[in-house]
Amino acid sequence: FWGLLRYSTRRLAVLAPMLGLWTYVYLEVFTVDIPLNNLLKSRGVRAWYGTFRSACARPTHLWPSAFLVHDVVFGERNNCHNSDIFEGLFQTDVAIFALASAVGSSRRAAAVAGFFWVPAVGLNWWKESRRAIPYNGSGHRWYSLLPAALAALVVSAVLPSERQLAAWGAGRQRLAFLIAVACVIATCLQDGLLMHEKFTTGLAGKLKAFHGSPVTNDYVFYCSAYELVFVFGMLLLLRLGRCNPEHIEEGKASAWSPFRALARLCGGVNASNLFVMHFAGGFQHEEPFEGTVFVFVGALLATLAFSVALSLGTYLLIEGPCEAVVLALKSSSRAPAKGFSNGSAPKPTAVAAGEAAAAVAKTSDDETSDVLAASASPVGASEGRTGAATGSARRRREDGG
């Protein structure tokens, strides 16, 4: 229990300050210092900064949202802007950590996760059936993310280890990379063609004819099956990225890279990108963007650039210092791990978000990122996929998590 509590506290200590800043921006900056002139022109913006904002501002909802337990307390989504994806990932992370800690090895964890996958899909279907709005793909709540997280435990145990992949040779590694990329792209393409109402011909038309348009709650079962392909591709990509001999060597970390630096910013990008889009669409522009490819690509790149810049600032001022404090406290209080029940979480708990080696007892907490990255479904919201590589993704931590 104490190991689970410490793990949850460390994760919360890194996420909560960054989310607290953006919640403050949501409540006290937008519509107060930055008037949204186009508020009445967009139903989505009106909902974000009208109904949802009023609900988030209530102290009874604000504090549970700040500690990422709003769904647990009230049984409904977090209304504080984009915090709901972080809450869903945090709760899924803790649940998988507890499961992996309780069973103690990757093989047993995979077996238990496989056993609970079907009930988790059924729970998702039951929850979605009770909602008043039509199903539009996997959302950000824990029960929507749980099936993919359980599947990630199974796939992680089945995939070849990093040492095995390193022994494959360049040719086989390139082929595995192409297969992984194809799996990720195929599921994202399927999601976009099916869920976007303006795509009606070609492959999109066939998908809509097969699943129905709009899809019904029964699509949850198909959605969960498509997620398996995405999980396989994502985990294979992550494992291929760490199969170099330098990384595998005991105690030696991989060199710094731009991708690792960008991965550190993913949490902030996920939190800030909607603010950037709402600022542009609700305040800066009086009319909608012109519907051309050039304008679309330009707006996409500009949103990405501004989101990365804002994320860099929040990381240097908030996330980075908080992470350094957490790691310092963790290092100073580290004790030999002997089991889950004596207050010292065992090394197998690192599998909570990621790759499991043949024996979980030898895994590192770096693996914590991978299950979360794969569990954020490609089916549904694009920010869910970004959240896949969020703040929980790619945080380098020492062994013994």
N, C-alpha and C positions, 0 to 999 in steps of 0.2 A: 504493500500500500504506500509506504513512504517513498519508495523508488518511483512509483507512478506519480505521486504528488510532486516530487522534486522535478521530474521530467516535465510535467505540465507547467510548473512554475517557471522553469527555464524557457520553455517555448513562449509562454505568455509574456515574460519579461522582455523578450526580443520583439514580439509583434505589437503588444499593446501601446507602447509609446508612439510608434509610427502611425498606428491607426487612430490614436488619440489626437494627433495633430490634424489629420485629415477630417476627423469628425468635428473638430473645432472649426475648420475651414467650412465644412458643410453647414454648420449651425449658425456661425457668427460672421462669416465673410460673404458667402453667396447669398443673394437676395437682400443683404444688409448693406455691405460696402460695394458689392458688385451686383447691381440690379439686373435681373434677367428680363430684358425687354420683350423677348419672344416667348415668355412663359405660357401665354394663352394660345400660342400657335402650335405647340407640340404637346400632345397628350402625355408622352413619356416624360418630358421635362416638367410638366405640370404635376405629374404624380411624384417624381423625385423630390421636388422642392415645395410641394404642397402637402399632400397627405402623409408621405413617408417622413418628411422633415418634422412635421408637427408631432408625429408619433415618437420619433427619435428624441426630440427635445424633452419629453416627459422624464423626470428622474427615475421613475419606476422602470422605464424601458432603457434609459441611457446607461445606467450602471451595469445591468446585466449584459448589455451590448459591449461595453468597454472591456468586460472580462470574458467576452466571447462565449457566454452561456445563455444568451437570450432565448434561443430555440429550446434549450433544456428547461428553462424556467417557465416560459409562456406557451411553448408548443407552436410557435409561429416564427416566421423569418425575422432576421435582424433588419430593422428599417434604417439603420444609419449608413446610408449610401451604399458603398461597395464593400462594407465590412462583412456582409453575409457570406461571401466566398471564403474569407479568412476564417470566419467562425466555423463554417462547414469543414474546411480542411483541418483546422485545429482539433475539432471534436473527432474527426476521422483518424487523425494522427494519434491522438491519445488512446482511442479504442484499439487500434492496431498494435500500438505499443503494449497495451495491457494484455492483448491476446498472445503476442510473441513472447512476452515475459512469462506468462503463466505456463506455456507449454515447453519452453526452453530450448527448442532446436528448430531449424528451418524446415526439416522434413515434417515434424509433427505440426508446426505452425501451418504449413501448406495443406496438410491433411484436414486440419480443423477448419481452415479458411475455405477449402473446397466444400466441406460439409455444410457450412453456413452460407455459401454463396446463393444457393437456390432460395432458402428462406429470406435472405436479404433482398433478392429480386422481388419476391412476393410481397415483402413489406413495402418496398418502393411502389409497387403497383397499387397496393391497398391505400397507401397514403395519397398517391396521385388521384385515385378514384374518388376520394373524399373531398378533393378541392373543387371549388366552384368554377374555376377557370379551366379552359381546355389544356390538355397536355401539350407542351411545346419543347420537349426534350429535357434531358437531365438538368436539374437545377443545382443550386449551391448548398442545399441543406444536407445534413449528415446522411440521411437515409438514401439520398440520390447518389452520394459519393461512395457509400459503403460497399456496394457490389464490386465496383472497379478496384477499390483498395484490397478487398479480399482476393480478387482475381490476381492482383499484382503479387501477393504473397505466394500464390500457387505458381505463377509464371516465373517468379524470381528463383524459386527452388528448382524448377525444371530446366531453365536455361543453362548453357555451359558456363562454367566459372570463368573468371578473368584469366586465370592461368591457362585454361583450356583454349580460350579464344586467342590468347597471345601465341599459342603454339600452332594455330591454324595456318599462319602465313598470310602475306599481303593479299593474295588473290581471293582466298575464302573470306577474309575479313571485309574486303570491298563488296563481295556478293552479299554477305550478311548485312552490311550497311545499306545497300540498295533495297534489300527486302524490308528492312526496318523502316526506311524512309517511305517506301511504297505503302506499307501498312498505315502509317500515320497520315499520309496524304489522302489515301483512299477513304479512310473513315471521316476525315474532315470534309472532303469533297461530297461524300454521301450525305453528311449532315447539312451542308450548305444547300445542296440541290433540293433536298427533301423539305427542309424547314423554311426556305425562302419562298414566299408566295408568288414572287414575280417570275420564277423559273418554272415553266410549264411544258416545255418541249424537250425532245431528245431523251437523254438519260433521266433528267428531272421528271419528265412526264411519266416514264416507266416506273420510277420509284414512287411517285404519287399515286399511280394506278394500283400499285401493289400494296402500299401501306395505307392509302386513303389520304385525302387532303380536305380539311386538316386531319392530322393523325388523331387517333383516339387513345385512351389510356392503355389499351392493349399493346400499343407500340412500346411500352416499357420493356417487354420481353425481347423484342427485336433490338431495341436500343442497348440493352445489357449485353446482347450477343455481339453487336458491333464494337462495344467497348473492349471486348476481349482482344480484338484485332489491334485496337489502338494501344492497349496495355502492353501487348507483346512487342509491338514496334518500338514504343517508347523505352521500355526496359532494355531491349536489345541495344538501342542506340546509347543509352547511358552506360551499359556494361562495356560496349565496344570502346567508348571514350575513356575507359579506365583500364584497358587491358595492356597498356604499354609496360614494359619491364620495370621502368623507374617507379611507376605507381604501385606495382605489385610488391616491389621490394619492401620488406618489413621495416616500418618506421620511417620511410622516406616519402615525402609528399611530392606531388607533381608540381612542376614549375608554374609560375603565374602565367595567365593567358587572358586575352581580351574577353573570351567567352566566359571565363570564370568571373571576371569583373562584372560583365553584364548580368550574369546569373545572380550576383549579389544584389543587383538593382531591380530584379524582377518583381519583388514584393512592392516596392515603391511605384514601379511602372503600373502594376495592376491597380494600385490604389488611386493613382493620380490621373490615369488616362481618361476616365470618364469626366473628371473635372475639366480637363483640357477641352474635351469635346463639348461639354455643356457651356463652357466659357465662349467657345467659338460660335456655337449654334444659338445660344441663348442671349449673349451680350454683344459679341463683336459683329456678327452679321445680321442684318435686318431681314434678309430673305434667304431661303434655302440655297445650298450649293447648286451650281449648274451640273446637270447630270451627264458629265462626260468622263471618259477614262482618265484624261489628263488631270482634271480637277480631283477626281477620286483618289488617284495615286498621290497627288500632291498633298491633299488633306491628310491621307494616311501617314505619309512620311513626316509631315509637320507635326502631327499628333504624337508620333513615336519620338521625334527629336525633343519636343517640349516635355514629354513624360519622362524621358531618360534624364534630362537636365534637372527636373524637379526631384526625381528619385535620387539623383546623385547628391543634391543638397540635403535632403532628409536623411540619407544614409550617413553622410559625413557628420551631420550635426546631432542625429538622434539614434538611428539604428546601430551604426558602428560603435559608438561609445557604450550603448546598452549591451551589445553583444560582447564587448571587451570586458565589461563588469561581470557579466554572467560567466564567461569563461574563467576569469580570475577567481571568482567565488567557487566555481566548480573545481578548479585545480587545487585551491587551498583546502577544500573540504573532502577531497577524494579519499575513499577508503576501499579496501579490497572487496570486490563484489562476491558475495557468497550465496545470494539467492534473492528472490523477489519478496519474501515475507519478512526478512529481517531489516527492511528499510534501505537496503542497498541494491538497486536494480541491477541485474546481471547484464552482461554484454549482449546476450541475444535480443534484448529490447531494441537494439539499434535497427532491427529489421522492420520496425514500425513504419518506416516510410521508404523502404528501399530494398535493395538487393540483399538476398540472403545467400551466404556461401554454404558449402556442404554442411558445416556445423556452425550454427548461429553463435556459438560461444566464441568464435574467432572473428566475428564481423566487427566492423567499425561503425561509428555513428554517422560516418559519411554516407552510409547506405540509407539513412533516414530520408534523404531527398527523393529517392527513386519511386517508392510506392506512391508518395503524394503526387509526384509529377505524372505518374501513369494513371492515378486514380481520378484526377480532375478530368471529367468526361469530355470527349470531343463532341458529344451530342448535346446540343443545347446552347450554352452561352459561350461566346468567345472569350470573355474574361475568365471563365472557368478554366479554359485551356491556358490562359496566361498565368492564372493562379496556380496551375500545375507546376510551374517552375518558380513559384513565389518565394517569399522570404524563407519558407521552410526548405525550399530547394537549395542545394549547393552550399549550405553552411558547413564549413570545415570545422569539425570538432574532434577532440582527442578521443582515443579509445576509452571505453569504460562507460559509454553513455547509458 
